[in-house]
């Protein structure tokens, strides 16, 4: 390796230069730097590739992965890989500056800036800045590239720091103080010549996933992720769930399930006019009058339709229907039951005179006054209240003329199944040996929609890092929360964790939970830059592939996050105390979430009946289940009739 030329590739990221290559000034300058280094007796470099791409994330990633992966073949870096990739341009802060996001997402070791055996460095778009930045690190690059390519560390460091500095010509002219670091390869770094990165966490506190390129013989035999409790896992999830966003939505059925982001005041009173609450006759009652009996001419008719309101004179009455506006000067309404027709008009269809039988009518009787239901400016709904499907909230908003209200937005959830063995659940015909119908995707999508959120079908991904990476990248463009099932255990084809960490630049917050079912449940966040240049975070819930595990963990972990992101203070499923119909045995090592049917008894208690065998692969254990018993990790059992806490997944069944 020491006698071979190191191969460098230069990627110019520029919308302008991609249209007119003659405008690129950085590429020639960087080539000259390598040429001058070689002519001066330094390390021999060859610039084997140079390309220009537009400032587009996918275009940048395609070119970089092609160079890193040996012509776009496997994921391990074939013989055609380059040692060093320099990108220039697209590192600013505008919406079109996409290079950092594109590069971070393809790194297999995000901290070091390495994908497979290639070091990747992003330089600014300014020709002067690109050249100066490259010159400042050029002497250290050969050593770094050789290490990334797999050179033996002990051989490289055999001569100590002095040999390395002599090779890179960065030795000190001043006395320096050496610090001994407990590296696995036991070497010294001088602090006088260059700054040494100082880790602030212990290696054992920083688990990292398998490197798929090293093959199954090198994979972990035990999970590197610490086992945490369910409560700790929910804490990680809520801490990393983005704050809810506020949006304005029209007052219609689309509002159902949203929570109000602010108090709502009435723009107008309800009713907006004095209205009758009965069918009958509008009359004028003097405060000083002793009674309201008598026979009166019917002067007009008032129906519950918009229009001019007639004036009523003393000694007259007006026929009126429920909800109709009172004639001007009318004070009260007599029910039709308290009247008798004494004279009809010529047509015989209308009354001319009516006798009022009711006595001692009071002003305002049987009348809805203006604003008696809702006054203008009154707060009718409070921030955080939900617009429910019962219709009461929608009806109230409509009654005061509200056209739009501010609510918290809802996350869009994408659901992806993974596994070479999976086929669509509705595939016709018999299955080949080893094939499995995909039950998780339709089941979880139904649950998400039942919670009131939009669920996107992301299909099935094969068990390869390339397929998973492509599926997840596509998913992040359309969904803010992604649920995957399968690929999180300890097998050689369980590639979700390494794909999230090494290909997407994500952070895995936990990879094991002390629970049954669902131990391999994984939660991660991935940085994402939108098409408008906004920096956001995508949440990935990687759930076990066994159906019961996937459904239980989606209720336990995904639902609380969705509710928080929607502005709800409700952490997750509702908790109730239930009595068990039969003995339920505990697991001594892990807390268990036992699927049950919860019914209301005539004795006023809630009773829970087990759905049977609780094996994590048994989808039948979810049939009719509307609750999960929270079984503690201990020896023994919960005896028949005993009380225990349960989480409700659905409505309680009545007696």
Secondary structure, DSSP 4 states (H G I P E B T S, - for coil): -TTSPEEEEEEEE-HHHHH-GGG--HHHHHHHHHHHHHHTT---EEEEEEEEE-S-HHHHHHHHHHHHTTTT--SS--TT--SEEEEES--SSSTT--HHHHHHHH-SBTTTTEETTEEEEEE-SSHHHHHHHHHHHHHHHHHHHHHHTT--HHHHTTTHHHHHHHHHT---SS---EEE---TT--EEETTTSPPP--SS-GGG------GGG-GGGS-SS-SSPPB-HHHHHHHHHHHSPPPPEEEEESSGGGTT-BBSS-EE-SS-BSSS-EESSSEEEE---TT-S---EEEEEEEEE-SSSSPPPB--TTEEEEE-TTPBPPBT--EEEEGGGEEEEEE-TTSSSEEEEEE---S--TTTTEE-TTSSB-TT-EEE-TT-B--TTSHHHHHHHHTT--EEEEE----EEEEEE-TTEE-TT--SPPPTT-EE--HHHHHHHHHHHTT--EEEEEEE-SSHHHHHHHHHHHHHH-SEEEEES--SSSTT--HHHIIIIIS--EEEES-BSEES-TT-EEEEEEEE-TTS-EEEEEEEEE-SSHHHHHHHIIIIIHHHHHHHTT----SSEEEEEEESS-EEPPSSSEEEEEEEEEE-TTS-EEEEE-S---TT-GGGGTT--EEEEE-SSSSEE-TT-EEEEEESSPPBP-
